Amino acid sequence: MEAGAAVIAVLASLWRRVLPWLTLAAAILLFVVGARRRGEQAGRAAERLEKLERTNHARQRMLEAGADRPRNRDDFVERLRKGGF
């Protein structure tokens, strides 16, 4: 029985020494995984922002082109005669 108690004592001592290191390793691993996930989210947000800016730029160009259009057929014909297109 004394051999079993000695083994348990050694394991308990070893566990007390290893537990803080395991906790530290787990904390570091969780930090790295969280940082990676945040980086991926930031990348996706940047892509969405870039796409939104392109869309808004195209929409703005269409609105500007529409603002410069002829108002009626007579304006259109006059513009064609002047070579405005």
C-alpha positions as CSV (number, residue, x, y, z in Angstrom):
1,M,0.0,0.0,0.0
2,E,2.9,2.3,0.7
3,A,4.0,2.1,-2.9
4,G,0.6,3.2,-4.2
5,A,0.6,6.1,-1.8
6,A,4.1,7.1,-2.9
7,V,3.0,7.0,-6.5
8,I,0.0,9.2,-5.8
9,A,2.2,11.6,-3.9
10,V,4.7,11.9,-6.8
11,L,1.8,12.4,-9.3
12,A,0.2,15.1,-7.1
13,S,3.6,16.9,-6.8
14,L,4.1,16.6,-10.5
15,W,0.6,17.8,-11.2
16,R,1.1,20.9,-9.0
17,R,4.3,21.7,-10.9
18,V,2.8,21.1,-14.4
19,L,-0.6,22.8,-13.8
20,P,0.6,26.4,-14.0
21,W,2.5,25.7,-17.2
22,L,-0.5,24.0,-18.8
23,T,-2.7,27.0,-17.8
24,L,-0.2,29.4,-19.3
25,A,0.0,27.3,-22.5
26,A,-3.8,27.2,-22.7
27,A,-4.0,31.0,-22.2
28,I,-1.4,31.7,-24.9
29,L,-3.2,29.3,-27.3
30,L,-6.5,31.0,-26.7
31,F,-4.9,34.4,-27.2
32,V,-3.4,33.4,-30.5
33,V,-6.6,31.8,-31.8
34,G,-8.6,34.9,-30.8
35,A,-6.1,37.2,-32.5
36,R,-6.3,35.2,-35.7
37,R,-10.1,35.3,-35.7
38,R,-10.0,39.1,-35.1
39,G,-7.6,39.5,-38.0
40,E,-9.9,37.5,-40.3
41,Q,-12.9,39.6,-39.3
42,A,-10.9,42.8,-39.9
43,G,-9.9,41.5,-43.4
44,R,-13.5,40.7,-44.3
45,A,-14.6,44.1,-43.0
46,A,-12.0,45.8,-45.2
47,E,-13.2,43.8,-48.2
48,R,-16.8,44.8,-47.5
49,L,-15.8,48.5,-47.2
50,E,-13.8,48.4,-50.4
51,K,-16.8,46.8,-52.2
52,L,-19.1,49.4,-50.8
53,E,-16.8,52.3,-51.9
54,R,-16.7,50.9,-55.5
55,T,-20.5,50.5,-55.5
56,N,-21.0,54.1,-54.2
57,H,-18.5,55.4,-56.7
58,A,-20.3,53.7,-59.6
59,R,-23.7,55.0,-58.3
60,Q,-22.3,58.5,-58.1
61,R,-21.1,58.4,-61.7
62,M,-24.5,57.2,-62.8
63,L,-26.2,60.0,-60.9
64,E,-23.8,62.6,-62.4
65,A,-24.4,61.2,-65.9
66,G,-28.2,61.3,-65.4
67,A,-28.0,64.9,-64.2
68,D,-26.3,65.9,-67.4
69,R,-28.8,64.2,-69.7
70,P,-31.1,66.0,-72.1
71,R,-34.5,66.9,-70.6
72,N,-36.6,66.2,-73.7
73,R,-36.4,65.2,-77.3
74,D,-35.7,68.7,-78.5
75,D,-32.7,69.0,-76.1
76,F,-31.6,65.6,-77.3
77,V,-31.7,66.6,-81.0
78,E,-30.0,69.9,-80.3
79,R,-27.2,68.1,-78.4
80,L,-26.8,65.7,-81.3
81,R,-26.5,68.6,-83.8
82,K,-23.8,70.2,-81.6
83,G,-21.9,67.0,-81.3
84,G,-22.3,66.8,-77.6
85,F,-22.3,63.0,-77.5
